Amino acid sequence: MVQSKVGVTILSCHLVKSYDCPNIKLIRLTDPTPTCKIKLIYPKNKGMPHTTKAFIDYMSEFIIDPY
């Protein structure tokens, strides 16, 4: 929608850097810089599948202040 000039969006820097869109103008939001909290919920009594563990490890690369 943004590229079609009918919308705007807010995306993470990591996602924006993964695109090669020369027709889209990037405006960095500052003061205050937007943040979001990501939570992962899974059953306590079950083992964690290796795919879930891999996802957590991958997402940990993007977490600035992990709990």
Buried (B, 14 or more C-beta within 10 A) or exposed (E): EEEEEEEEEEEEEEEBEEEEEEEEEEEEEEEEEEEEEEEEEEEEEEEEEEEEEEEEEEEEEEEEEEE
